[in-house]
Amino acid sequence: MPSGDVNITGTFKVNGTPIGTGGGGGISGAGTTNYLAMWSSPTSLTNSGVYHATFGSNNLIGFQPAGASGEIMRIENNGRVYIGASSAANASLALNIHANGNTNITTKLGSTQFYAMVRVMQNESTYAGVGLGYDNTGQAGFVYATAPNLSVNSTLKFVVAKASTAVWIEAMSIKHNTVNMNNIPSSSTGLIAGDLYRDGSGYVRIV
């Protein structure tokens, strides 16, 4: 069996298409260990913003696009996902989102003291959905119902499954001025429920 190198003078072609030119196929560039390569030009490779690393005993895939000051997203082999988290983030849930004062991932809700951090919505036209956020004291979080804009009232609804009828029912709805609880217990000793409202004197009443 012959052994040794095969040297070609000129251009090696397959069906008329050149396959590389000397020096490793005409590809240039350099990269960093554990970073996914990216084409910076038709013939040059460099680092992308995707890399493999370890954090403690976990392997992870990290994302740091060009222009980002640090890691913006991480997926670990234990199934946890971190968004906006630092390498020292202390969280143990499946999805962890850290604002860390990053104004790029938080939005002030109008002129109020509330800041939205996460929103799941139907589409970019209706904005119907639900969001999560926190207040400017940093002491309280909240869930809010999204709407197209502040000129439209939104309603936050809580829906639960009713096993006896195998249907989903609305258990509670919250508007800007009322709280409604459906399926009021028939027993007078049961939970007091109904519509809450504030009267002219500022008292909260139930009907």
C-alpha positions in Angstrom: 0.0 0.0 0.0 1.7 3.3 -1.1 2.2 6.0 1.6 3.2 9.6 1.6 1.8 13.0 0.6 -0.1 13.9 -2.6 1.1 17.2 -4.0 -1.0 19.1 -6.6 0.4 21.9 -8.6 -2.3 24.4 -9.6 -6.0 24.4 -8.4 -7.7 21.2 -7.4 -11.3 21.2 -8.8 -14.3 19.0 -8.5 -16.8 19.4 -11.5 -15.0 22.6 -12.3 -15.3 24.1 -8.8 -12.0 25.0 -7.1 -11.6 23.2 -3.7 -9.2 25.4 -1.7 -5.8 26.7 -2.8 -2.8 25.8 -0.6 -2.2 26.5 3.0 -5.1 24.7 4.5 -7.7 25.5 1.8 -7.3 29.3 1.8 -9.0 29.9 5.2 -7.4 32.4 7.6 -8.2 33.7 11.0 -7.8 32.7 14.7 -10.1 31.9 17.6 -10.3 31.0 21.3 -10.6 27.6 22.8 -14.3 26.6 23.5 -15.7 29.4 21.3 -17.9 28.5 18.4 -16.3 29.8 15.2 -18.0 32.5 13.0 -17.2 33.6 9.4 -16.0 37.2 9.6 -15.5 37.2 5.8 -15.9 34.6 3.0 -12.4 33.2 3.8 -11.8 34.2 7.5 -12.9 32.7 10.8 -13.1 34.4 14.2 -14.9 33.9 17.6 -18.7 34.1 17.7 -20.6 35.0 20.8 -21.4 31.4 21.7 -19.1 29.4 23.9 -18.8 26.3 26.1 -17.7 26.7 29.7 -18.1 25.3 33.2 -19.6 26.9 36.3 -19.0 24.8 39.4 -19.8 21.2 38.4 -22.1 22.2 35.6 -21.3 22.5 31.9 -23.0 25.4 30.1 -23.5 27.1 26.8 -23.0 30.9 27.1 -24.1 33.7 24.9 -22.2 37.1 24.7 -23.0 38.9 21.4 -20.7 41.6 20.1 -21.1 44.8 22.0 -22.4 43.1 25.2 -20.4 43.9 28.3 -20.8 40.3 29.6 -22.7 37.1 29.4 -26.4 37.8 28.6 -27.7 34.2 28.6 -26.6 30.8 29.8 -28.0 27.3 29.4 -26.7 24.7 31.9 -26.6 20.9 31.5 -28.9 20.7 34.6 -31.7 22.3 32.6 -31.5 25.8 34.1 -31.6 28.9 32.0 -30.2 32.2 33.1 -30.9 35.5 31.3 -29.1 38.6 32.4 -27.4 36.8 35.2 -23.8 37.2 36.3 -21.4 34.2 36.8 -22.0 34.5 40.5 -25.8 34.4 40.3 -27.3 32.4 43.1 -30.5 30.8 41.7 -31.8 27.3 41.5 -35.0 27.5 39.4 -35.5 26.3 35.9 -35.7 29.9 34.5 -33.8 32.7 36.2 -34.0 36.3 35.0 -31.8 38.9 36.6 -32.3 42.6 35.8 -29.2 43.7 37.7 -30.1 47.3 36.9 -29.9 46.6 33.2 -32.3 49.1 31.6 -32.2 47.1 28.3 -34.3 44.3 29.9 -36.6 46.4 32.1 -39.3 49.0 31.1 -40.9 51.6 33.2 -44.7 51.3 33.0 -45.7 54.8 31.9 -45.1 57.4 34.6 -45.6 55.0 37.4 -43.1 53.5 39.9 -43.5 50.0 38.4 -41.0 48.3 36.1 -41.8 45.4 33.8 -39.2 42.7 33.3 -41.0 39.8 31.6 -44.0 39.8 29.2 -45.7 36.9 27.4 -48.1 38.3 24.8 -50.2 37.2 21.9 -48.5 39.3 19.3 -46.9 42.7 18.7 -50.2 44.2 17.6 -52.6 43.4 20.4 -50.1 43.0 23.3 -52.7 40.8 25.1 -50.9 38.8 27.7 -49.4 38.8 31.1 -46.2 40.2 32.6 -44.0 40.2 35.6 -42.2 43.1 37.3 -41.1 44.9 40.4 -41.7 48.3 42.1 -39.1 51.1 42.5 -38.5 50.2 46.2 -37.1 46.8 45.2 -39.2 45.2 47.9 -42.2 43.9 45.9 -42.9 42.1 42.7 -46.2 42.0 40.8 -48.0 40.3 38.0 -49.8 42.5 35.5 -52.1 42.1 32.5 -50.8 43.7 29.4 -52.8 46.0 27.0 -52.0 47.9 23.8 -51.5 51.1 25.6 -52.5 53.0 28.8 -55.8 54.2 27.2 -57.1 50.6 27.4 -58.2 49.0 30.6 -56.7 45.5 31.2 -58.1 42.6 33.2 -56.0 40.0 35.0 -57.9 36.7 35.2 -57.2 33.5 37.2 -58.5 30.4 35.5 -58.6 27.0 37.1 -59.7 23.5 36.1 -63.0 22.1 37.6 -62.7 18.3 37.7 -66.4 17.6 38.2 -67.3 19.2 34.9 -63.9 18.8 33.1 -63.8 22.4 32.1 -61.7 25.5 32.7 -63.5 28.2 34.7 -62.7 31.8 35.6 -62.1 31.8 39.4 -61.2 35.5 39.8 -60.7 38.6 37.7 -59.0 41.9 38.7 -59.7 45.2 37.0 -58.4 48.6 37.9 -61.4 49.3 40.1 -63.0 45.9 40.9 -62.1 42.4 42.1 -64.6 39.7 41.1 -64.7 36.2 42.4 -66.9 33.7 40.6 -68.5 30.5 41.9 -69.5 31.9 45.3 -69.9 29.1 47.8 -73.6 28.2 48.5 -72.9 27.8 52.3 -73.2 31.0 54.4 -70.1 29.7 56.3 -68.0 29.5 53.2 -65.6 32.0 51.8 -66.9 35.5 51.4 -66.6 36.4 47.8 -68.0 38.9 45.3 -67.2 42.3 43.9 -65.0 44.6 45.9 -65.2 48.3 45.4 -64.1 51.5 47.1 -66.8 53.9 48.1 -66.7 57.7 48.2 -65.2 57.6 51.7 -62.3 55.3 50.6 -63.7 52.2 52.3 -63.5 48.8 50.5 -66.9 47.2 50.3 -68.1 43.9 49.0 -71.3 43.2 47.0 
